[in-house]
Amino acid sequence: MNRGFYTIMAAQFFSSLADNALLFVAIDMLTRLNSPPYVSPMLKQSFVLFYIVLAAFVGAFSDAMPKGRVMFIANLIKISGCAMLFCGIHPLLAYAVVGFGAAVYSPAKYGILTELLPAEKLVPANGWIEGLTVMSIILGTVTGGWLVSQRAADLLLGLDLPVLQTGVDTASEAALSVTALLYIIAALFNLFIPDTGARYTRQVFNPVRMLGDFSNCVRILWRDKLGQVSLAVTTLFWGAGATLQFIVLKWAEKTLNMPYEHATRMVGIVAIGIAAGAILSARMIRLKDTLKVLPFGIAMGLIVMVMPWVQDVKLAYPLLILIGALSGFFVVPMNALLQHRGHVLMSAGSSIAVQNFNENISILAMLALYALMLSLNLDLDVIIVLFGLFVAGIMVLITLRHAANQREFDSVALIGEGGH
C-alpha cells in the first residue's frame, strides 16, 4: 500500500470516530431536553435517511472533483452539524446535517480506492478500511460515553487555556468541542490525500437527468452477473448488521441478565469479531476468489440461531466473536468485488452511491421489520431464530443465483473485464 492509502485510512478513522461519538453526545442532549424516549432512535434514522435521499446526486458530486477535496467538503458539513448543536439547534436537525455530510463522504471514501490501487489490492484495502472503521465504531462508542460523563465534564470545563476565551461553559458544549476537533483532524488529513488523476465525464447537475442516470446505474448493477450477487450480499449484510446490534442488546439484557451499560459491550464484542474476520479475509482471499466465501454467510445466519440456548457469559463472548468474524470474512471480499465491478461498469462514485442506496434501504426495512415483531410481542428467542433463518435463507438464494449464473457462462471470468 502507498502513502496515499494510509492517509485515507487516517482521515476515515477520525471522521468515523467523530460520527459515533457525536451520536451519544446528541442522545445526551435529547435527555437534557426531556425528549420522549422514542426520539433518540430517530437520530439514527435521520442520519441514514440522507444516504437514500441523496443517492442519485452524491455519486455525481463525488466524480466531479478529486475525491480528497470531496471528503474535505463532507467533513466541513459535519463540522457545521456540530456547530448547529453548539448553537442550540434541535439535535434531530443538526444530526441530520451530519448525516448529509456522511452521505457525501461515503462515495468518495470508497471510490478513491479503485482509483488509487490496482484491482488485486482491493480486497486487502477493504479489509483494512473495514477493520479500521469497526475500531473507530468501538472507540467512538467509548469516547461518546465518556464525553457525556460527569468526570469528562469536570476535566474539560476545568481546562484553563491562557489568553483564549473559548465560550465553552456547559458539559454538552465541552463534549461537542472535542467531537468537532476530531472532525477537524479528519479534514486536515483530507488535505493530504493525493489527487489520483482520475477524471470522469463532466457532470451535469440536472436533478431529473441525474435521477434517470442513477436509476440506470441501479439497473446495470443489478443485472450484471457479478454485480447482482455482490450487491445482494452487501445489502443483506448492512441491514442484518444494524438489526443484530439491537438484537444483541436485548439478548444480553434478557438472556444473560446484564444491565444496559454492560449489554452495550456485547455489541462491541461482535464488532471485534467483524474486524478480525475482515483482516483475515484481506490476507487470505484474492479478488478472483471472492465468490467462494458465500457459504460463510449461510453459516453466520445458522450460528445466530444458537443464541437463545447460550445463557452463560463465558460462552456468549466466543459465540459473538464467531458471528462477527464470519460476517467480516464474507462481506469484505464481496464489498471489494462490488467496488471493482461497479468501477468497470460505471464511475466509482456512481457505483458506491448505488451501493449506499440499497444498503441503507435494507437497514431501514429490516429495523422496521424488527420493530414490528416487537410490537406484536413476539418472544425474543423466536425473533432471533427467525432472524437467523432469514439471513441464512437469503444467502442460500444468493448462492443458488450465482450457481445459475455460472451454468449460463463463467461469470467469474468477468472480473477485470468490461462486459456484463
C-alpha positions in Angstrom: 0.0 0.0 0.0 1.2 3.5 -0.8 1.3 6.6 1.5 -2.0 7.9 0.0 -3.8 4.9 1.2 -2.7 5.3 4.8 -3.7 9.0 4.6 -7.2 7.9 3.5 -7.2 5.4 6.4 -6.3 8.1 8.9 -9.0 10.5 7.6 -11.6 7.8 7.6 -10.7 6.7 11.2 -11.1 10.2 12.7 -14.2 11.0 10.7 -16.0 7.8 11.7 -14.7 8.1 15.3 -16.4 11.6 15.5 -19.6 10.3 13.9 -20.0 7.6 16.5 -19.0 9.8 19.5 -21.4 12.5 18.3 -24.4 10.1 18.4 -24.0 9.6 22.1 -23.5 13.3 22.7 -26.7 14.1 20.8 -28.6 11.4 22.7 -27.4 13.0 26.0 -28.6 16.4 24.7 -32.0 15.0 24.0 -32.2 13.6 27.5 -31.3 17.0 28.9 -34.2 18.5 26.8 -36.5 15.9 28.4 -37.4 14.5 25.0 -39.6 11.3 24.8 -37.6 8.0 24.7 -38.7 7.3 21.1 -37.0 10.4 19.8 -33.4 9.1 20.5 -33.6 6.2 17.9 -34.8 8.8 15.4 -31.3 10.3 15.4 -30.0 7.2 13.6 -33.0 7.3 11.2 -32.3 11.0 10.3 -28.6 10.2 9.8 -29.3 7.2 7.5 -32.1 8.8 5.5 -29.8 11.1 3.6 -27.9 8.2 2.2 -31.1 7.2 0.4 -32.5 10.7 -0.5 -29.2 11.9 -1.9 -28.1 8.6 -3.5 -28.8 9.9 -7.0 -26.7 13.0 -6.5 -23.7 12.3 -4.3 -22.1 9.9 -6.8 -22.0 12.6 -9.5 -20.7 15.1 -7.0 -18.0 12.7 -5.9 -16.9 12.2 -9.5 -17.0 16.0 -10.3 -13.7 16.7 -8.5 -10.8 14.9 -6.8 -12.0 12.6 -4.1 -9.8 14.1 -1.4 -11.5 17.5 -1.9 -14.9 15.9 -1.7 -14.0 14.3 1.6 -12.8 17.6 2.9 -16.0 19.3 2.0 -18.0 16.5 3.6 -16.1 16.9 6.9 -16.8 20.7 6.8 -20.6 19.8 6.5 -20.2 17.5 9.6 -18.5 20.3 11.5 -21.4 22.5 10.6 -23.7 20.0 12.2 -21.6 20.2 15.4 -21.8 23.9 15.3 -25.6 23.8 14.9 -25.8 21.7 18.1 -23.5 24.2 19.8 -25.9 27.0 18.8 -28.9 25.3 20.3 -30.5 23.8 17.1 -32.5 20.7 17.9 -30.3 17.5 17.8 -32.5 15.8 15.2 -32.0 18.6 12.7 -28.3 19.0 13.5 -27.5 15.3 13.4 -29.4 15.1 10.1 -26.9 17.7 8.7 -24.0 15.4 9.9 -25.7 12.5 8.1 -25.8 14.7 5.0 -22.1 15.1 5.3 -21.6 11.4 5.8 -23.7 10.6 2.7 -21.4 13.0 0.6 -18.3 11.4 2.2 -19.0 7.8 1.5 -18.8 7.6 -2.3 -15.5 9.4 -2.3 -14.1 7.3 0.6 -14.6 4.0 -1.3 -14.4 5.4 -4.8 -10.9 6.6 -4.4 -9.7 3.1 -3.6 -10.5 1.9 -7.1 -8.6 5.0 -8.5 -5.6 4.7 -6.2 -5.0 0.9 -6.1 -4.8 -1.9 -8.7 -7.7 -4.4 -8.6 -5.7 -7.2 -6.9 -5.2 -4.9 -3.8 -8.9 -4.0 -3.4 -9.6 -6.9 -1.0 -6.8 -6.2 1.4 -7.6 -2.4 1.2 -11.2 -3.1 2.0 -10.1 -5.4 4.9 -8.1 -2.6 6.4 -10.7 0.1 5.8 -13.5 -2.1 7.3 -11.3 -3.2 10.2 -10.3 0.4 11.0 -14.0 1.5 10.7 -15.1 -1.1 13.2 -12.3 0.0 15.5 -13.5 3.6 15.2 -17.0 2.5 16.0 -15.9 0.8 19.2 -13.6 3.7 20.2 -16.3 6.2 19.2 -18.9 4.5 21.4 -16.4 4.6 24.4 -15.4 8.2 23.6 -19.0 9.3 23.3 -20.0 7.6 26.6 -17.0 9.2 28.3 -17.7 12.7 26.9 -21.2 12.8 28.4 -20.0 11.6 31.8 -19.6 14.0 34.8 -15.9 13.1 35.0 -15.3 14.3 31.5 -17.3 17.5 32.1 -15.3 18.3 35.2 -12.0 17.7 33.3 -12.9 19.6 30.1 -14.5 22.6 31.8 -11.6 22.7 34.2 -9.1 23.3 31.4 -7.6 26.8 31.7 -6.4 28.0 28.3 -4.3 31.2 28.6 -5.5 34.2 26.6 -8.0 32.1 24.6 -11.7 32.5 25.6 -13.5 29.5 24.2 -17.0 30.3 25.3 -17.5 26.7 26.4 -19.5 26.8 29.6 -21.6 23.6 29.7 -20.8 19.9 29.7 -22.6 19.5 26.3 -20.6 22.3 24.8 -17.4 20.7 26.0 -18.3 17.4 24.5 -19.3 19.0 21.2 -15.9 20.8 21.1 -14.0 17.6 21.4 -16.1 16.0 18.7 -15.6 19.0 16.4 -11.9 18.7 17.0 -12.0 15.1 15.7 -13.7 16.2 12.5 -11.1 19.0 12.1 -8.3 16.4 12.4 -10.0 14.3 9.7 -10.4 17.3 7.5 -6.7 18.1 7.8 -5.8 14.6 6.7 -8.1 15.1 3.7 -5.9 17.9 2.5 -3.0 15.5 2.2 -4.9 12.8 0.2 -3.2 12.7 -3.3 -5.0 13.6 -6.5 -5.2 10.2 -8.3 -5.6 11.9 -11.7 -8.8 10.1 -12.4 -11.3 12.3 -14.3 -14.8 11.4 -15.4 -17.2 12.8 -18.0 -18.2 16.3 -16.9 -21.2 16.0 -14.5 -24.4 17.9 -15.5 -26.3 18.7 -12.2 -29.8 18.4 -13.6 -32.0 16.7 -11.0 -34.3 14.9 -13.5 -31.4 13.7 -15.6 -29.4 12.7 -12.5 -32.3 10.6 -11.2 -32.5 9.0 -14.6 -28.8 8.3 -14.7 -28.9 6.9 -11.2 -31.8 4.6 -12.0 -29.9 3.4 -15.0 -26.9 2.7 -12.8 -29.1 0.7 -10.4 -30.4 -1.4 -13.2 -26.9 -2.0 -14.7 -25.5 -3.2 -11.3 -28.5 -5.5 -10.5 -28.5 -7.0 -14.0 -24.8 -7.7 -14.0 -23.9 -11.3 -13.2 -21.3 -10.4 -10.6 -22.8 -7.1 -9.6 -26.1 -8.6 -8.6 -24.5 -11.2 -6.3 -22.1 -8.9 -4.5 -24.7 -6.1 -4.2 -27.3 -8.6 -2.8 -24.7 -9.8 -0.2 -23.7 -6.3 1.0 -27.3 -5.1 1.0 -28.3 -8.0 3.3 -25.2 -7.6 5.5 -25.7 -4.0 6.4 -29.4 -4.5 7.1 -28.8 -7.6 9.2 -25.8 -5.9 10.9 -27.9 -2.9 12.1 -30.7 -5.2 13.3 -28.2 -7.6 15.0 -27.0 -4.7 17.2 -30.4 -4.2 18.7 -31.0 -8.0 19.0 -27.7 -8.5 20.8 -28.6 -5.7 23.3 -32.0 -7.2 24.1 -30.5 -10.7 24.2 -27.7 -9.7 26.7 -30.3 -8.0 28.9 -32.9 -10.7 28.8 -30.9 -14.0 28.5 -27.6 -13.0 30.1 -29.3 -10.7 32.7 -26.9 -7.9 32.0 -27.6 -4.2 32.9 -27.8 -2.0 29.8 -24.4 -0.4 30.3 -22.8 -3.9 30.2 -25.0 -5.1 27.4 -23.6 -2.5 25.1 -20.2 -4.1 25.4 -21.6 -7.2 23.8 -22.2 -5.2 20.6 -18.5 -4.2 20.8 -17.6 -7.9 21.0 -19.4 -8.5 17.7 -17.5 -5.6 16.2 -14.2 -7.0 17.3 -15.1 -10.3 15.6 -16.0 -8.4 12.4 -12.6 -6.6 12.5 -10.8 -9.9 12.9 -12.8 -11.5 10.0 -12.1 -8.5 7.8 -8.4 -8.7 8.4 -8.3 -12.5 7.9 -10.1 -12.2 4.5 -7.8 -9.4 3.5 -4.9 -11.7 3.9 -6.4 -14.9 2.6 -8.8 -14.0 -0.2 -7.9 -12.8 -3.6 -10.3 -10.8 -5.8 -10.8 -13.7 -8.2 -11.7 -16.0 -5.3 -14.3 -13.7 -3.6 -17.4 -15.8 -4.6 -16.0 -18.8 -2.7 -16.9 -17.0 0.6 -20.7 -17.2 0.1 -21.1 -20.3 2.4 -19.7 -18.2 5.3 -22.8 -16.0 5.1 -25.0 -19.0 5.4 -23.0 -20.3 8.3 -23.4 -16.9 10.1 -27.1 -17.0 9.9 -27.3 -20.5 11.2 -25.0 -19.8 14.1 -27.0 -16.8 15.1 -29.9 -19.2 15.8 -27.8 -20.8 18.6 -28.0 -17.6 20.7 -31.2 -18.4 22.6 -29.6 -21.5 24.1 -26.4 -19.7 25.3 -27.1 -18.4 28.8 -23.5 -18.2 30.1 -21.4 -15.1 29.5 -18.3 -17.2 29.1 -19.9 -18.9 26.1 -21.5 -15.7 24.8 -18.2 -14.0 24.1 -16.8 -16.6 21.7 -20.2 -17.0 20.1 -20.5 -13.3 19.3 -16.8 -13.1 18.1 -17.5 -16.1 15.8 -20.7 -14.4 14.4 -18.8 -11.2 13.8 -15.7 -12.9 12.3 -17.9 -14.9 9.8 -19.7 -11.6 8.9 -16.4 -9.7 8.3 -14.8 -12.6 6.4 -17.5 -12.9 3.8 -18.6 -9.2 3.4 -15.2 -7.7 2.8 -14.4 -9.7 -0.4 -18.0 -9.1 -1.6 -17.5 -5.3 -1.0 -14.3 -5.4 -2.9 -15.8 -7.3 -5.8 -18.8 -4.9 -5.9 -16.4 -1.8 -6.0 -14.3 -3.4 -8.7 -17.3 -4.4 -10.8 -19.0 -1.0 -10.3 -15.8 0.7 -11.4 -15.7 -1.4 -14.5 -19.4 -0.8 -15.5 -19.7 2.9 -14.5 -17.8 5.5 -12.4 -16.5 4.8 -9.0 -18.7 7.4 -7.3 -21.9 6.3 -9.0 -21.4 2.6 -8.1 -20.8 3.4 -4.4 -23.9 5.6 -4.4 -25.9 2.7 -5.8 -24.4 0.5 -3.1 -25.3 3.0 -0.3 -28.8 3.4 -1.6 -29.5 -0.3 -1.5 -27.7 -0.9 1.8 -29.5 1.9 3.7 -32.9 0.9 2.4 -32.1 -2.6 3.8 -31.2 -1.0 7.2 -34.5 0.9 7.3 -36.6 -2.1 6.2 -35.0 -4.7 8.5 -35.2 -2.4 11.5 -38.8 -1.7 10.7 -39.5 -5.4 10.5 -37.7 -5.9 13.8 -39.8 -3.2 15.4 -43.0 -4.8 14.0 -42.1 -8.1 15.6 -41.5 -6.4 18.9 -44.8 -4.6 18.7 -46.5 -7.9 18.1 -45.0 -9.1 21.4 -43.1 -12.0 19.8 -40.7 -13.7 22.2 -37.1 -12.6 21.7 -35.9 -16.1 21.2 -38.4 -16.6 18.4 -37.2 -13.3 16.8 -33.6 -14.5 16.9 -34.4 -17.8 15.3 -36.5 -16.1 12.6 -33.7 -13.6 12.0 -31.1 -16.3 11.6 -33.3 -18.3 9.3 -33.9 -15.2 7.2 -30.2 -14.4 6.8 -29.3 -18.0 6.1 -32.2 -18.4 3.7 -31.4 -15.2 1.7 -27.7 -16.3 1.5 -28.8 -19.7 0.1 -30.9 -18.0 -2.5 -28.0 -15.7 -3.5 -25.7 -18.8 -3.7 -28.2 -20.6 -5.9 -28.4 -17.5 -8.1 -24.7 -17.4 -8.5 -24.6 -21.1 -9.4 -27.3 -20.5 -12.1 -25.2 -17.6 -13.5 -22.2 -19.9 -13.6 -24.1 -22.6 -15.5 -25.0 -19.9 -18.1 -21.4 -18.9 -18.5 -18.3 -18.4 -16.5 -19.3 -15.2 -14.7 -16.1 -15.2 -12.6 -14.2 -14.5 -15.8 -16.0 -11.1 -15.8 -13.6 -10.0 -13.1 -11.4 -7.4 -14.7 -13.5 -7.3 -17.9 -15.8 -4.6 -19.1 -18.8 -6.6 -20.4 -21.9 -7.5 -18.4 
